[in-house]
């Protein structure tokens, strides 16, 4: 068993090879490495496979379980699909970064201890920043810097928590905990930052849409979902997560409704979907955790599919604002159909993957008698159809005729989209085959007439609402402020103001000291100064005659003698 | 944009759109009427009411669109807002 290396190493080596190969060889590396990783993932047995000792702590680089293999599997599938989508269009640096980024995600999946997890976690932060920068524009550079600062900050908070746990318990083992003291709170916050939880949700919609058309496909998959896995492993049943999740669900919908940029709409809906998972982890029953894991799996596929269809549009027309797009279905039928399949899946339409996984979370809420949570999730399901299910395909592919007549997707992009569309539908039609891979073996029936009718009503009447409210949905050339305004504008203004004030205060202080020094100097001069033309010399600078001096010396000596004798 | 309804794509001709609306309304009605044949078993009673999901979904969307509109009044800025902020200094 000692010869088992972390499966993530395959992708890491592939990332290096991608940099140094060209042509077909590079293509082979990009497509074969995820498949080899997939094979390696399924060689990992349950339990801790290898342990080392590192400064008194047990390091467990590879630990297997059904849950860990499930997440690693979808990350490997994503690396394959993303690679297929991108290998002919993306820059080599982006492809290599994306593979190293995927390696980080797979590495987190099999980390048996917090230190190993942290190392892979930071690797992801590093290479995802590079993927953002590969967008190549000045705004992607700036967004990448903001992204990196946020994730490095999150990493520091996480590290503080890990160190706290290590000191308190003497062990860095990954095991379920609740946020009860400083160290556990730090870990929870550090992980939640990566899920785009409030109050820092803005980093996601800020950075992902600035990446290249291919880069945002990779970005949509790994960071938030490894954080979901970490939450399942570390904080199952943490009640705070229910509230955090519900906030994220509604935040995603409202911001997506206001948004004009197609890829930013999709980015907001990542926050929304991850909110469903976070909420499920907060509920914490076996069914809820199964639901969170299943939903993460399904979500990665349909969200990547949506970003692919948006990516093809950006690649072909170079635009992503709804106000510039429309009517593209005429010349991009395949991209349109794949986009619609992704949109139906994210909305949880029956016969798509979203339905078979999202309803599991709702069922878990109902089983725990959480009426409020269940009802909000149902309303949110309607809202998802509104903002992602209809709004995205409608404004990009239908709406008005923008006059654009771009070609449909290049063959490799088309192949990746068809592959992921097929997965969306397969999981929707054969959920039981998929449920076998979930962490807990539970009896769950995805389809019942009652449930299907309920969701069809919910979704179709949301559709009715969309088309009736269409005049209210007119896109405007605007962005929406978020909490990041606080550090992008308010903090900047405060620093500018403070430095201006300090400068003014410094000048004033300088003037004041100059003045007092000048006064001191003139006083000194008046006492000690030499005789100038117009003034008398200072008291101490005057010359005395010999007689006066001798007299004064005599007086002083007499006084001295007198004092000495008395 | 006045286009000859015969030369444009068949999917966007007014006649097609009228038909799509009719089909949509029939489907909407069917999903609600289906409840007579296959009763919806709610978890909490209220969600099993006739047409509950239809009304709830519609009102939820209405609510979210209006809340988003209201938020937009406060939060919406010109799309070059951040660039303008940066160039102010």
Interface residues (C-beta under 8 A of the other chain):
Chain A: X250 X253 X254 X257 X258 X260 X327 X329 X330 X366 X371 X374 X375 X378 X379 X382 X383 X386 X398 X400 X401 X449 X450 X453 X454 X455 X456 X457 X458 X459 X460 X461 X462 X463 X464 X465 X466 X469 X472 X473 X476 X477 X478 X479 X480 X481 X482 X488 X489 X492 X496
Chain B: X1 X3 X8 X9 X11 X12 X24 X27 X28 X31 X32 X34 X35 X38 X39 X40 X41 X43 X44 X47 X51 X52 X53 X54 X55 X56 X57 X58 X60 X61 X62 X63 X64 X65 X67 X68 X69 X71 X72 X74 X75 X76 X77 X78 X79 X81 X82 X85 X89
